[in-house]
């Protein structure tokens, strides 16, 4: 069994894995549920959603991670070391794995390279502005967002780094990491550089054929290993693109959506998605843990103390 630990309002992304043919048994556990538990049954545990946790939740999660790992349980994504969006992009740029820069809106000076856009450090809300071409536009956009109620401490400037694959068409690529094994995933095609959700009808048969070949050949496996290693993330999905033939990683999502494509105007997309999910299921089988054995106590003093404080805690609030 593989147990995914997620924020309370985002179990749905992992729940979709249960419908994938060949997938091991998948269980779901919210952080709130875990913090109330005296022990956990033996399984493979995958910690996720660090960008949706506050500092104390993440620290408690790291202590639960250590209770499990010290007991010999396979655990992926250490909450104490996994990098979230801003530090990850800074590290990737510093190591030469990404060419584009990022700036902390709270502590860094205004960007010295343009164009840029603003987005949040946490959650998954997409970009908060269109492209900003100079320091004056950047400063005004930041002031507007803060005036609207967004926290300056949660905002970051990101240097624009995208390239159309043909006139007016952008593509975002994806690849999963499962305990060091890279699985090339499905693409998103859009007429906007954001390319967050994709636009129906934007791609053609040639692009979908290329997508199939990328998944079949696991085209981006070697290129992305260093990015996941730099992130300290052993399970997640890298969202990236190619600029001048070079991989540029936008983020690594530890709790990505896993919906399947069962019908499409181009049948090859259904075939590609089935192949991708087959590869993903095979990678998951390699980390599966048989059910059974003595439960693992969550006996760190902070976890014990938190359980006593949490007994009247209401259901956690939804987060984006």
C-alpha positions as CSV (number, residue, x, y, z in Angstrom):
1,X,0.0,0.0,0.0
2,X,1.1,3.6,-0.7
3,X,-0.3,6.3,1.6
4,X,-0.2,9.9,0.4
5,X,-0.3,12.6,3.1
6,X,-2.0,15.7,1.7
7,X,-3.6,18.9,2.9
8,X,-7.2,18.3,3.9
9,X,-8.9,19.9,0.9
10,X,-6.6,18.4,-1.8
11,X,-7.1,14.7,-1.5
12,X,-8.9,14.6,-4.8
13,X,-5.6,14.8,-6.8
14,X,-4.3,11.6,-5.4
15,X,-7.7,9.9,-5.3
16,X,-7.6,9.8,-9.1
17,X,-4.7,7.4,-8.9
18,X,-7.0,4.7,-7.6
19,X,-8.7,4.4,-11.0
20,X,-5.4,3.8,-12.9
21,X,-5.0,0.2,-14.1
22,X,-2.2,-1.6,-12.4
23,X,-1.8,1.0,-9.6
24,X,-1.0,-0.5,-6.1
25,X,-3.5,0.1,-3.3
26,X,-3.6,3.9,-2.6
27,X,-4.6,5.3,0.7
28,X,-5.2,8.9,1.6
29,X,-4.4,10.7,4.8
30,X,-4.7,14.4,5.6
31,X,-2.1,16.1,7.8
32,X,-4.9,16.8,10.3
33,X,-5.7,13.1,10.4
34,X,-2.0,12.2,10.8
35,X,-1.4,14.7,13.6
36,X,-4.4,13.1,15.5
37,X,-3.1,9.6,15.1
38,X,-1.1,7.8,17.8
39,X,0.4,5.4,15.2
40,X,0.4,4.6,11.5
41,X,0.2,1.3,9.8
42,X,3.1,0.1,7.7
43,X,3.0,1.2,4.1
44,X,5.0,3.5,1.8
45,X,4.3,7.1,2.8
46,X,4.5,10.0,0.4
47,X,4.4,13.5,2.0
48,X,3.0,16.3,-0.2
49,X,1.6,19.8,-0.3
50,X,4.3,21.6,1.5
51,X,3.4,24.9,-0.1
52,X,0.0,24.6,1.6
53,X,1.4,24.1,5.2
54,X,2.3,26.6,7.8
55,X,5.6,26.4,9.5
56,X,4.4,24.4,12.5
57,X,2.4,21.9,10.4
58,X,5.5,21.3,8.3
59,X,7.7,20.9,11.3
60,X,5.3,18.3,12.8
61,X,5.2,16.6,9.4
62,X,9.0,16.4,9.4
63,X,8.9,14.7,12.9
64,X,6.3,12.2,11.7
65,X,8.5,11.5,8.7
66,X,11.3,10.7,11.1
67,X,9.2,8.4,13.2
68,X,8.4,6.4,10.1
69,X,11.8,6.4,8.6
70,X,13.5,5.4,11.9
71,X,11.1,2.4,12.0
72,X,12.3,1.3,8.6
73,X,9.3,2.5,6.6
74,X,9.9,3.8,3.1
75,X,9.0,7.5,3.1
76,X,9.3,9.9,0.2
77,X,9.6,13.7,0.3
78,X,11.2,14.9,3.6
79,X,9.3,18.0,4.8
80,X,12.4,19.3,6.5
81,X,14.4,19.5,3.3
82,X,12.1,19.5,0.2
83,X,12.3,22.9,-1.6
84,X,9.1,24.8,-2.4
85,X,8.6,27.2,-5.3
86,X,10.8,30.2,-4.6
87,X,13.8,28.5,-3.0
88,X,13.7,25.8,-5.7
89,X,13.8,28.3,-8.6
90,X,16.6,30.2,-6.9
91,X,18.7,27.0,-6.5
92,X,18.0,25.8,-10.1
93,X,19.1,29.2,-11.4
94,X,22.2,29.3,-9.2
95,X,23.2,25.8,-10.3
96,X,22.8,26.6,-13.9
97,X,19.8,24.2,-14.3
98,X,17.5,27.0,-15.2
99,X,18.4,30.1,-17.1
100,X,15.7,32.4,-15.7
101,X,15.8,34.3,-12.4
102,X,13.4,34.9,-9.6
103,X,13.1,37.6,-6.9
104,X,11.5,37.5,-3.5
105,X,9.1,40.5,-3.5
106,X,9.6,41.1,0.2
107,X,13.4,40.8,0.6
108,X,15.0,41.2,-2.8
109,X,15.4,44.4,-4.8
110,X,13.2,44.9,-7.9
111,X,14.2,42.6,-10.8
112,X,17.1,43.7,-12.9
113,X,16.0,41.6,-15.9
114,X,12.7,42.0,-17.8
115,X,10.0,41.0,-18.7
116,X,8.8,39.4,-15.4
117,X,5.5,38.5,-13.8
118,X,4.2,38.1,-10.3
119,X,2.9,34.9,-8.7
120,X,2.5,33.5,-5.2
121,X,5.1,31.5,-3.5
122,X,2.5,29.1,-2.1
123,X,-0.6,27.3,-3.5
124,X,-1.4,26.9,-7.1
125,X,-3.2,30.0,-8.4
126,X,-1.2,30.6,-11.5
127,X,0.2,34.0,-12.4
128,X,-1.1,37.1,-10.7
129,X,-0.1,39.6,-13.5
130,X,0.6,39.7,-17.2
131,X,4.1,40.4,-18.3
132,X,5.8,43.5,-16.7
133,X,8.3,45.2,-18.9
134,X,10.3,47.5,-16.5
135,X,10.8,48.4,-12.9
136,X,8.1,51.0,-12.8
137,X,5.5,48.4,-14.0
138,X,6.8,45.8,-11.6
139,X,6.6,48.2,-8.6
140,X,3.1,49.4,-9.5
141,X,1.9,45.8,-10.0
142,X,3.3,44.8,-6.6
143,X,1.6,47.7,-4.9
144,X,-1.7,46.8,-6.5
145,X,-1.5,43.2,-5.4
146,X,-0.6,44.1,-1.8
147,X,-3.4,46.7,-1.8
148,X,-5.8,43.9,-2.8
149,X,-4.8,41.9,0.2
150,X,-2.2,39.5,-1.1
151,X,0.8,39.3,1.3
152,X,4.1,40.7,0.1
153,X,5.8,37.8,1.9
154,X,4.0,35.4,-0.4
155,X,4.8,37.1,-3.7
156,X,7.7,36.6,-6.1
157,X,8.8,38.0,-9.4
158,X,9.6,35.4,-12.1
159,X,11.6,36.2,-15.2
160,X,9.6,35.3,-18.4
161,X,11.0,32.2,-20.0
162,X,8.9,30.6,-22.7
163,X,9.1,30.0,-26.4
164,X,6.3,29.2,-28.8
165,X,6.6,25.8,-30.5
166,X,4.9,27.4,-33.6
167,X,3.4,30.7,-34.3
168,X,1.1,31.7,-31.4
169,X,1.2,28.3,-29.7
170,X,2.9,27.4,-26.4
171,X,3.5,24.0,-24.8
172,X,4.1,23.0,-21.2
173,X,5.6,19.7,-20.6
174,X,5.5,17.4,-17.5
175,X,7.5,14.6,-16.0
176,X,7.0,12.7,-12.8
177,X,9.6,11.4,-10.3
178,X,8.9,8.3,-8.3
179,X,11.7,7.6,-5.9
180,X,14.3,8.6,-8.6
181,X,12.6,7.1,-11.6
182,X,11.5,9.7,-14.1
183,X,8.3,9.2,-16.1
184,X,7.6,11.6,-19.0
185,X,4.0,12.8,-18.7
186,X,1.4,14.6,-20.8
187,X,1.7,18.0,-22.4
188,X,-0.5,21.2,-22.3
189,X,-1.0,23.2,-25.4
190,X,-2.2,26.8,-25.2
191,X,-2.4,30.0,-27.2
192,X,-1.3,31.9,-24.1
193,X,2.2,31.8,-22.6
194,X,0.7,30.9,-19.2
195,X,-0.2,27.4,-20.6
196,X,-1.8,26.4,-17.3
197,X,-4.8,24.4,-18.3
198,X,-4.4,24.2,-22.1
199,X,-6.9,25.1,-24.8
200,X,-9.0,22.6,-26.7
201,X,-8.2,22.4,-30.3
202,X,-4.9,24.3,-30.0
203,X,-2.7,21.3,-31.0
204,X,-2.7,19.3,-34.1
205,X,-2.0,15.7,-35.1
206,X,1.8,16.3,-35.5
207,X,2.1,17.7,-32.0
208,X,0.1,14.8,-30.5
209,X,2.3,12.3,-32.4
210,X,5.4,14.1,-30.9
211,X,3.8,13.8,-27.4
212,X,3.3,10.1,-27.9
213,X,6.9,9.6,-28.9
214,X,8.1,11.7,-25.9
215,X,6.2,9.5,-23.5
216,X,7.1,6.2,-25.3
217,X,10.8,7.1,-25.3
218,X,10.8,8.7,-21.9
219,X,12.4,11.6,-23.7
220,X,13.1,13.9,-20.7
221,X,14.2,11.3,-18.1
222,X,17.9,12.1,-18.1
223,X,17.5,15.9,-18.4
224,X,15.3,16.2,-15.2
225,X,17.1,14.0,-12.7
226,X,19.3,16.8,-11.5
227,X,16.3,19.1,-11.0
228,X,14.5,16.6,-8.7
229,X,17.8,16.0,-6.8
230,X,18.3,19.7,-6.4
231,X,14.8,20.0,-5.1
232,X,15.2,17.2,-2.6
233,X,11.9,15.8,-3.9
234,X,11.5,12.0,-4.6
235,X,7.8,12.2,-5.6
236,X,6.3,14.9,-7.7
237,X,5.6,16.3,-11.1
238,X,8.0,18.8,-12.8
239,X,6.2,21.3,-15.0
240,X,8.7,22.6,-17.6
241,X,9.2,23.8,-21.1
242,X,12.0,23.9,-23.7
243,X,13.6,27.2,-24.7
244,X,16.3,27.0,-27.3
245,X,16.2,23.2,-26.8
246,X,17.0,23.6,-23.1
247,X,14.8,22.3,-20.2
248,X,13.4,25.1,-18.0
249,X,11.6,23.9,-14.9
250,X,8.8,26.2,-13.7
251,X,7.9,24.2,-10.5
252,X,7.7,20.8,-9.0
253,X,4.3,19.9,-7.7
254,X,4.2,17.2,-5.0
255,X,0.5,16.8,-5.2
256,X,-0.4,17.0,-8.9
257,X,-3.7,16.2,-10.6
258,X,-3.7,12.7,-12.1
259,X,-6.9,12.7,-14.2
260,X,-7.0,10.3,-17.2
261,X,-7.9,11.0,-20.8
262,X,-10.5,8.5,-21.8
263,X,-11.9,10.3,-24.9
264,X,-10.3,12.8,-27.3
265,X,-10.8,14.0,-30.9
266,X,-7.3,12.6,-31.6
267,X,-7.3,8.9,-30.5
268,X,-3.5,9.0,-30.2
269,X,-3.9,11.2,-27.1
270,X,-5.9,8.5,-25.3
271,X,-3.2,6.0,-26.3
272,X,-0.5,8.3,-25.0
273,X,-2.2,8.9,-21.7
274,X,-2.8,5.1,-21.2
275,X,1.0,4.5,-21.8
276,X,2.0,7.3,-19.4
277,X,-0.3,6.0,-16.7
278,X,1.0,2.4,-17.3
279,X,4.6,3.7,-16.7
280,X,3.5,5.6,-13.7
281,X,1.7,2.5,-12.2
282,X,4.9,0.5,-12.8
283,X,7.0,3.0,-11.0
284,X,4.5,3.0,-8.1
285,X,4.6,-0.8,-8.0
286,X,8.4,-0.5,-7.4
287,X,7.8,1.5,-4.2
288,X,4.8,-0.5,-2.9
289,X,4.9,-1.9,0.6
290,X,2.9,-5.0,1.6
291,X,0.2,-4.4,4.2
292,X,1.0,-5.9,7.6
293,X,3.4,-5.7,10.5
294,X,3.4,-3.7,13.7
295,X,2.1,-0.1,13.5
296,X,4.6,2.7,13.8
297,X,4.0,4.9,16.9
298,X,4.1,8.7,16.3
299,X,5.8,9.2,19.7
300,X,7.8,12.3,19.1
301,X,7.1,14.6,22.1
302,X,5.8,17.4,19.9
303,X,3.4,15.0,18.1
304,X,2.1,13.7,21.4
305,X,1.7,17.2,22.8
306,X,-0.1,18.3,19.6
307,X,-2.6,15.5,19.8
308,X,-3.7,16.6,23.2
309,X,-4.2,20.2,21.9
310,X,-6.0,19.2,18.7
311,X,-8.8,17.1,20.1
312,X,-11.3,20.1,19.7
313,X,-9.8,21.3,16.5
314,X,-12.4,21.8,13.8
315,X,-12.1,20.7,10.2
316,X,-9.2,22.5,8.5
317,X,-10.0,25.4,6.2
318,X,-9.8,25.0,2.5
319,X,-6.7,26.4,0.9
320,X,-6.0,27.1,-2.9
